[in-house]
Amino acid sequence: MATLDEWTAEVSRELGLEPAVMDQKAVLDVARDVARGVARPAAPLTAYLLGVAVGRGTEPAAAAALVAGLVETWMAYQPVRDDT
């Protein structure tokens, strides 16, 4: 994961953010779950929305948990799909 860590540090630095405030694992877990449970293109969009919510003051772990719950609900009520 050295490349991912380096990329995260570089982007954070350029955007004026502190990399330590981001829970990399939580963001990646949310993106993975959305990609698998909703649709692949929904993963980066959801990660963006997660970031907007956190930027507006939502606690990061709470935002990630909320999205995880939405994915679970979505999967329970959507027909099986094959978009590979």
C-alpha positions as CSV (number, residue, x, y, z in Angstrom):
1,M,0.0,0.0,0.0
2,A,3.0,2.3,-0.2
3,T,1.7,3.8,-3.4
4,L,-1.7,4.5,-2.0
5,D,-0.2,6.1,1.1
6,E,2.1,8.2,-1.0
7,W,-0.7,9.3,-3.2
8,T,-2.9,10.1,-0.2
9,A,-0.2,12.2,1.3
10,E,0.5,14.1,-1.9
11,V,-3.2,14.8,-2.7
12,S,-3.8,15.8,1.0
13,R,-0.8,18.2,0.9
14,E,-1.9,19.8,-2.4
15,L,-5.5,20.2,-1.1
16,G,-4.2,21.7,2.2
17,L,-5.5,18.7,4.2
18,E,-4.0,16.8,7.0
19,P,-3.7,13.1,5.9
20,A,-4.0,11.9,9.5
21,V,-7.6,13.1,9.8
22,M,-8.7,10.7,7.0
23,D,-9.6,7.1,7.9
24,Q,-8.3,5.5,4.7
25,K,-9.6,2.1,5.6
26,A,-13.1,3.4,6.3
27,V,-13.2,5.2,2.9
28,L,-11.9,2.2,1.1
29,D,-14.4,-0.1,2.8
30,V,-17.3,2.1,1.9
31,A,-16.2,2.3,-1.7
32,R,-15.7,-1.5,-1.9
33,D,-19.2,-2.2,-0.4
34,V,-20.9,0.3,-2.6
35,A,-19.1,-1.0,-5.7
36,R,-20.1,-4.6,-4.9
37,G,-23.6,-3.9,-3.5
38,V,-24.9,-1.0,-5.6
39,A,-22.8,-0.4,-8.7
40,R,-19.2,0.2,-9.5
41,P,-19.7,3.8,-10.7
42,A,-21.5,4.6,-7.4
43,A,-18.3,4.0,-5.4
44,P,-16.4,7.2,-6.3
45,L,-19.6,9.2,-6.2
46,T,-20.4,7.9,-2.7
47,A,-16.9,8.5,-1.5
48,Y,-17.2,12.1,-2.7
49,L,-20.6,12.5,-0.9
50,L,-19.0,11.0,2.2
51,G,-16.3,13.7,2.0
52,V,-18.8,16.5,1.5
53,A,-20.8,15.3,4.6
54,V,-17.6,15.1,6.7
55,G,-16.6,18.5,5.4
56,R,-19.9,19.9,6.6
57,G,-19.4,18.5,10.1
58,T,-20.7,14.9,10.1
59,E,-18.4,12.7,12.2
60,P,-16.5,10.4,9.8
61,A,-17.2,7.1,11.5
62,A,-20.9,8.0,11.7
63,A,-21.0,8.9,8.0
64,A,-19.3,5.7,7.0
65,A,-21.7,3.6,9.2
66,L,-24.7,5.4,7.7
67,V,-23.6,4.6,4.2
68,A,-22.8,1.0,5.1
69,G,-26.3,0.7,6.4
70,L,-27.7,2.1,3.3
71,V,-25.8,-0.4,1.2
72,E,-27.2,-3.2,3.3
73,T,-30.7,-1.9,2.9
74,W,-30.2,-1.4,-0.9
75,M,-28.9,-4.9,-1.3
76,A,-31.9,-6.4,0.5
77,Y,-34.5,-4.7,-1.7
78,Q,-32.8,-4.6,-5.1
79,P,-33.0,-7.5,-7.6
80,V,-29.9,-9.5,-8.2
81,R,-27.8,-7.8,-10.9
82,D,-24.9,-8.6,-13.1
83,D,-23.0,-5.5,-14.2
84,T,-19.5,-6.9,-14.3
